[in-house]
Amino acid sequence: MIEFKPRFFVLPAIALTVLAMLHAPADGGRVRHGACAGAQIGDPGIRASFGEFQRTQSATAAKICAVAANNLP
């Protein structure tokens, strides 16, 4: 008769968990167009307000956004 012991399922479960984590994109799925936006915004009014903010922000804030988005020159 076959015995089902937890030790036979722990290592394969850990291996499946690691493989599931490796399946994610290497860059975390970040959106490349828009330094601090983070995601595409569907609402045109909110999208316009974020665009206005990016045009009027300081050089230091723009550099921090570039560092956060990992797209420095």
Secondary structure, DSSP 8 states (H G I E B T S, - for coil): -----THHHHHHHHHHHHHHHHTS-TTTT--SSSTTT-S----HHHHHHHHHHHHHS-HHHHHHHHHHTT---
